[in-house]
Amino acid sequence: MLLSLEHLHKEYPGHKVAVNDVSLDIEAGEFVCFIGTSGSGKTTVLRMINRMLMQTSGTILINGEDTSKLDPVKLRRKLGYVIQNIGLMPHMTIRENITLVPKLLKWSQEKRNTKAVELIKLAQLPEEFLDRYPSELSGGQQQRIGVVRAFAADQDIILMDEPFGALDPITRESLQDLVQDLQQRLGKTFIFVTHDMDEALKLATKVVIMDGGEVMQIDSPENILKHPANDFVTNLIGEERLIQARPSVTSVGQIMLKSPIYITQDQPLPVALKTMHKSRVDTLLVTSDNRELRGVLDIETLNDEFNSGKTVGDIMDDKVFYVFEQSIVRDTVNRILKLGYKNVPVVNKDRQLVGIVTRATIVDMVYNALWSQDEDANDQTQIGNKEADIDD
């Protein structure tokens, strides 16, 4: 077991209990989200893990080792940590910020520079940003640096304390996508505190719901949506979440169309136009030769560049939203219905294109769910009328 919390209890002077008897086992590679109302104890648990707070009683084990017996500074260098206000040093360049912990660990300059280049690529930002200062980057770009910096010393456990709470919805979703992609590709273990149920359901493999310092429920997002443990969990989830209307459909792979229209990035533009015309579409997904998703090409861009002699890869937009086939359907519902996308490509764990989810598919699901709810309501009304007749 990578991380075990055993009967954690945190009490402040005056008998104020912040955390009461929290126990949890976390396997390597899990994405665990703590969620609850303000004062529920979720952040207190996170801070006890890296010993920013010391538990009153109970034990925290990392790889079987009691963290209370470790040097707290050395412990924290083994844990990646991302906070809401980013925490970048304003007087340091992005390169220096990213490699701060490796420098403290006495890495060579060459090794630190190699790691900085690797991480700026993971953040999906230009390499020239390494020599800029935080004030020269946007808030979203700074937060991307804050996220990838947590991987600088190859830490196995990444702690994140409401890292996206102060961001606008579009930037927030973009960073959620980045975190989800990094976690799945790198296999790190994430412990993530949030107050946003949608965020928890989208990112987590395991959700821990807390209230008043106590755990209300620990389960997968799908099981929490299907089987909330009590009224508190039910109210926190909210009845409007569409996934509850179709509990049998849990993953994108179950509803996607498995024959997306795509073209490889090395193809000339006339071939792209012919493919669009034949398939009667105005956009094409673009992949590598082994079908790894690389971007998207629309008819307007194709028209502007048609006689340029360039290839599809030269003019495609490499910023393409996608979801993983194992993602829960709720993620795709949010993308299409809330953000207005006509469709979303679906990829496997190696980011190879395997399907597409269309707006029509999602709308059909919503109509079916509403129709089902209407029929259930009519059935209940008929039962009630029959019972009233019997009573009469």
N, C-alpha and C positions, 0 to 999 in steps of 0.2 A: 504494500500500500504506500503510495507516494506521500499522502498527507492525511493524518488522522486527528480529529478534534474529539477529545474525550471529556465529557461532562464539564464543559467550559462554563465558568461562572465569573461575572464581573460585578462587583458591588462598590459603590462610592460611599464616602462618609455620609452619615445620616440614614444608613440602610437603604440607599437608593440603588435598586438592582437594575443594571443595564442589560445584562445577558444572564439567562438562567438555564443551566443544564443543557447546553447545546452539544450534541454529539453528531459527527459526520465523518464518513470515510470518502476520500477523493482519490480516484485512480489516475494514473498518468494519462494525459491526453484528454481529460474531461474539460468541459466548459461549464463551470458552476456559477449560476447567478443567484445572489442574495437580493431579495426584494421585500419591501414592506413599507409601511408608512413612516413618517419622521419619528425618530425615537424608538424604532422597533429593535435596534441593536445590531443591524446589519453591518454598519461601518465599524462599530466596536469590535465585532468578530474579526474583521479584516485587519484592524490595527493590532489586535492581539497576535495574529499570525506572524507579523513582522516585528513584534515586540515594541512597537510605538506605545502600546499599552501592555501592562502585565496583568494577566488574569489573577483574580482573587483565589480561585481554585480550578482544578482541572488540568489537563495535559494536552499539549500540542506536539505531535510527532511528525517529523519530516524524514522519510526513509527510515523510520523506526527510531530516530534520534530525538530526544527531548529538547525542544528549542530553549527551554528555560535554563539549560546548562551550557548553551552556546554563547559566545561573545556576540552581543546584539549587532555590532557593526559588521562583523563577518557574516552574520546571518542575513542582514539586509542586502549585502552585496551578492548573495546567492538568489535573491528574489527580485524580479523585475517589478517596477512600481509605476503606475500611471495615475495621476490625479487630475481633478477637474481644471485647475488653473495652470496646468501643463508643467510648471516648474522649471522652464528653461532659464539658464543663466544669461541675463541680457548683455553682459560684457564679454561673453564667449561666442565664438563662431558656432555655426551648426555642427561643424566637424568636432570642435572641442566639446560641445554639449553631448554629442552622441557617444564620444569615446571617454567620457569622464570616469566611469567605473573601470573600464579596461586600463586606464592610466593608473588609477589607484591600485589595481591588481598587478602593476608593473609589466604590462604588455609592452613590446617594442613599438617604436614609432611606425615601422613598416606594417606590423600586424594591426595596429590601431587604424591606420589609413585604409588598409584593405577592408576592415570591418565597417568603416564609415561609408565607403563606396557601396558595399553590399547592402547596408541598411537604408541608404537614401534611395536605392533602387526598390527595396521592399516598400518604402513609403510612396513609391510611384511619383517621385519628384526628380527634377533635373540634377545632375551631379554638380553643376556649378553652384547650387544652393549651399553646398558644404562650406563655402568661404563667405557666406553672408551671415548677418546677425539676426537674431529672432525678430527684431523690430522691422526688418525688411521683408518679412513673410506675413501672409494673411493668418487670421486666427485658425482657420482650418488646416493650413499648411503647418503651422506651429504644432497643432495637436497631432498631426501625422508624425512629426518628428518625435513628439512625446511618446507616442505609441511604440515606434520602432526602437527608440532608445532603450526601452525595457528589455530588448533582446541583445543588447550590446555585449554582455559577458556570457552569452549562451545559457542564461538562466532557464531552469526547467519549469519554474512556477512564476506566473505573471499575475500580480495583483492590480486591479483597476477599480478605483473609487469614484464612481459616477463621472467618468472621464468626459462624457459628451453632454452633460446636463446644461451647459450654458451656450450651446451652439444652435444655430438655426436648423430647421428640419432637414433641408437638403444636405447641408454639410454633415449633419449628424448621421444621416443614412449612409452617406459616402464613407464615413469613418467606421460605421458598423460593418459595412461590406469589407473594408480593409482588415479589420480585426478578425472577422469570420474567416476570410481567406488565409490570413497569416496563421491562425490557429489550426486550420485544417491542413495546410501545407506543411507547417513546421512541427505539428504534433505536440506543441507546448500545452501545459495545463494552465487554464485561466480561472481565476476567482474574481468575479465581477460584481460590484455593488451598483444597483440601479433603483430608481423609484418608478421606472417606466415599464409597465407590464408588457407592452408590445416589444420593447427592446429585449427583455428577458426571454420571451417566447421565441423571438427570432434567433438569438445567439446561443442559448444554453442547450447543453445536453442534459443538465440537471438543474432544477430550480428549487431554491430553498426560500420558502415564504415565512417571514417572521412577523410577530406582533408582540409588543410589550416585553421584549427580550427573550421570547420563547419561540421555538419552531412550531409552525402550524402545519406545514406539509413539506415533504421532500420527495420529488418525483420528476419524471421527464415532462417536458412541456405538453406532450400529447395526453399523458395520463392526468395531469393537473386539469387540463381543459375538459376531459371526459368525466373525471371523478374528483371534483373539489372536495377537500376533507371536511369542511365546515362552512358556516355562513360567512365567516370573515374572508375565507379564500374565494368563495363565490362572488362576494361583493367586490373584492379586489380585482378579480378577473373582469367582471362586467358582462352582462348578458348579451351586449351587442356584438361581441366578438364572433365573427362569422364562422370560425372554425368549429364552434360548438354545434352549429346547425348540421354539419356533415362530419360527424366523428369518424365515419368509416374511411374518409379520405384524409390521410395524414401527411403524405409526401407529394412533392411536385412531380416526381417520377410516375405517380399513379394517374395523373391527369394530363401530362404533357402530350403534344403531338410529336411523333417520333421520326418525322421526315422533314426537318427544317430545310428551307432553301438557303444554300450557302455557296460560296466560291472561295477558292484558295487565293492567297495574297499575291502569288506570282503571275496570275492571269492578266492578259491585256484587257484594256477597257472595252473593246468591241465584244469580247466574250461575255463580260459582265452585263452589257446592254442586252445581248441576245438571251442571256439567262433570265434577266428581269422580264423581258417581253414574253418569253415562253411560259414563265411561271406566273405572269400577270401580277407582279409585285413591284413596289417602288423602293424597296430597300433590300439589301443582301447582307447576310452575316458573312464575315470573312474569317477564314481559318488558315492554319499552317497546313503543310502536307499531311501531317498526322492528325489533323482535325482539331488541333488546339485552337480555341476561340481567340482571335486577335483583334477584331474590330467590327465595324459596320459601315456600309457604303450606301448612300441614298442617291436617288435619281438626279437631284439638283447638282450635287457635287460631280457626279458622273458627266452630266451635260456640260458643266463649266470646263472640265478637264479632258473632254473626249478626244480632242486632237493633239494632246500634249505628248503622246508617246509614252506616258507613264503606265505603271502597273496598278492593279487594284490596291496593293499594299502601300503604294506611294501616296494615295489620296484618301484612303479610308480614315474614319474617325476611330482612334484606338480606345476611346473612352466609351465602353459599352457596358450597360448594366446587365447582369446575369444572376441566376440563382443556381444553387447546387441541387441535383436531382433528389438528394435526401432531405432537403429543406422542407419544413412544414408549409402547408399551403398558405397559411396566414401571411407569410413573407411575400408571396406573389400577389395575394389579394391587395396588400398595401401598395405595392409598386404600381399595379395596373389601375386600380380604382382611385386611389388617392393622388397619384402623381400623373395619371393620364397616359401612361404608355400603352401603345397598341398591342405590344407583345413583349415577352421577356425570354431571351435564350436560356437554355438549361444546359449545365455542364456537369461532368462527373468529377471525381476527386482530383483527376489529373488535368482539369479544365478543358477537356475535350468536349466538343459540342455533341449532345446526345438528343436534344429535342427543343421544343419551344412551347411556351404557354401563351395563348392569345387572350385578348380582352373578351372575346365572345365566349370562350370556355369559362372564364371567371363569372361573367354575367349570367350564363346558364346555371352555374352553381348557386348563385345568389337567388335567382328566380325559383329554382328547385327547392332551396331551403325555405324561402318565404311561402311557397305553395304548400310545402310539407307542414309548416307551422300553422297555416290557415286551416288545413285539413284536420290537424290535431285539435285546434280550437273548436272547429265545428263538431268534432267527435265528442269533445268534452261538454259542449253545449247540449248535444243530443242526450248524452248520459245524464246530465243535470235535469233536463226536462223529463226524462223517464222516471228519475228518482222523485221528482216533484209530483208526477202523476201517481206514483205508488203511495207517497205520503198522503195525497189527497184521498 
